[in-house]
C-alpha cells in the first residue's frame, strides 16, 4: 500500500524572509511584485492575513487598510530555490521527494514511517523539525498524493489519514481541495456543490458533460483511480546499495572494506537478475556534508567483484575522507543484460569475446583514458580514410581488408616534405633528401594515383611511388599535384618493411 | 644421449618441449638457433631498431612472427605513445588488423605499465611495446609477468644506446634490397637481414629472410653475427 505525504509551506515566502528577522513574524508583513504597471502583493504573512490582506491585492489598497504594513520586494526565483533546498533536506525522511510548486512538497513515504515508530510520530517529527526551522507547515499523510494534498490544504486538522480511509477524509472538504481550475470551482459553487461529498457519487457521464474530463481526472487522482505522475528531485537509481557506518570511516582500509561489501551486495543482486555493470559510481557522504565520488566504466557488462574492485582501486586514493565518511553508496547508473557464459570454454581459444580481454581493456582505459583502438576497414582509396575506429571489441568488419594494393607498414602521422630530383615527368624521382640525408633511389614502382574524394574534401590528387634506396630501405613517396603545374610538392608518407 | 640430456636440462629450466600449445611456429632454418628447436613463446623478446627505417623492417618481421602465433583466434596488443602502424598493411603479413588492439599511452612510463598489465592477461597471444628506454629491472618485471600468463611479449627498443635486459633474446632486423625474379624492374618481396644477437640457451646467428606468400623463407645463413656493432655480448 502506497503512502504519500504532502507538506504545505503555508507562508513559504514570508517565512523565508523572516528567518533573519524573527520580529517580522509578529507584525503584518507582505512581499510585493510589479504587475501590469502597479504593485501587487505576492505573499502575506499570518498577521497580515488576519488583518484582511490577501495575495493578489494591490499594495495601495493594503496600505489603506493597514498603514504601518511592512513591505519587501519579492524574489520568486529565490523562493523556488528555497523550496528545492527544503526538498533536499526532506530526503532524510524518504529517498523519494518531489516538488509541488509553488509552495509544497510530495514525499513517497511508503515503508518509511515504521523507522520513526509509526505514522503519527513520523508526521509529528516532520512538523516539529520544519517548525523549528521557522516554517509554518501543514503536513498530511494519505494513500494518494491528491488526498494528502487536499487534507494538508483544506482539512481543519491536517494529519495522518489511516490507510484505506482517504475517501472519507475527502468528503467534507470543499471542491478546491481537488486542485481544479478556478472556473470549474466557481461553477461548482454556483450549483451549490460546496463539499466533495455532494458530487462524488454523481454519475460520471453527467460530471464529464458539465465539468470536463480534467475535472474527472483530478477526482480520480485524489481517490486513487488514476496514478499521479510525479518527478522525484533525485531519481532513485534502480541499482544502488547503501552502507551506513556506525562510526565515521577515515582510513583507506576502511573505505576498501566498504567498497568490497557494496560490490558484493550489488553483484549478487545483478547475478540473480542476469545483469552486469557498464558504469558505476562509488560515493562517500562525509560528516561535513560533502560527497566524495569516483566512477568507473566497463567495456562490457560485468558482475565480477574482483574485476570491478580492481577498476575502482586505481582511483580509490583520490577519496578524501577528511573528518570521516558516514555513508557509502554504490550506484550502477548503467546496467546491461549479461547472460551467464560457460567461461571455461574460452580459456583455450581466447579471441575477442574473451571476458579477460574486456577486463584488460577496462583496466587500461580506466588508467590512461579512452586510448585503446581497434580498427576496421572502410571502402575508401584515400589512405587516411581506408580504416576507421571500431566502436566495440565485438564489432564485425563490414568489408574485407584490401590486399591488392601495397601499403607501408608504418606511416607518418603527417606526411613530411622532401626535396627530390625527378627530371622526367611522371617518373619516380632519382633521389630524395629527407631530414638532411640523401637517399639514392635504385628501384621504384608507381605511380599509383589516388584522387581526393570530391564529395568529402577538395584538394589535389596524390601520385604514390614505392621506392627503394641503395641501402635496401623502402619508402612510400607521393607527389601532390600535376607535374606540369609547377606547384607540385613531394612528400614522404611511410616506410615499407 | 646428449640431445636427451640437453632437452632434460631445458625442461628443468622451464622451457616447454617442442610442439606444445601455440609454440609450433616454424621459422625454417632459424629454428636451429632456438632451444629445443622451437621459437620460445611465453617469453619476452627484444628487437632493437633505433631508426624509422629499421622500425618498419622490425615491425614487418614481428608481424610475420605474430601471425604464426595468433593463427585465426588470437588477439594481440600493440602499445606505443603514438600509433604509426598502418592497420590496412598488416593484412599482407598474415594478421587480420581487427584482431590487433592499439594502445596509445600518453606518457613513456605508462607504456611500461600498460605492457606489464597486458602481459599478465592470458586472453592475449602477443604483446608488442614500442619503448624508448628500458631498464634491467623493468624487463625483469615483464619477464616475470609472462611466466604466469604464457603470453609472448616483444619489446621494440627504440633506444640508441643499448643496455642489459632480462629478455630471452635480442634481435636486430634491417632491410635488404628486395629481389625480383628474372631481374624485372620494380620492387620485389620484402627481404630482411635478421640478426639474432643473443638467445638464452641457443645459438645466435644471422639470416637473410624473405616474406613470401604469408610465410618466411630463409634465403641464406651465416653462423656468426657480425660483431662490429655488438657491444653487449659480454653484458648479456
Interface residues (C-beta under 8 A of the other chain):
Chain A: X347 X349 X350 X351 X352 X354 X355 X356 X357 X359 X360 X361 X363 X364 X367 X368 X369 X371 X372 X373 X374 X375 X376 X377 X383 X386 X387 X390 X397 X401 X402 X403 X406 X407 X408 X409 X410 X411 X412 X413 X442 X443 X444 X445 X466 X467 X468 X471 X472 X473 X474 X494 X495 X496 X497
Chain B: X52 X53 X55 X56 X57 X58 X59 X60 X61 X63 X73 X74 X75 X77 X82 X83 X84 X85 X86 X87 X88 X89 X90 X91 X92 X93 X96 X97 X98 X99 X100 X101 X102 X103 X104 X105 X106 X110 X113 X114 X117 X118 X121 X122 X123 X124 X125 X174 X175 X176 X177 X178 X180 X185 X186 X187 X190 X191 X192
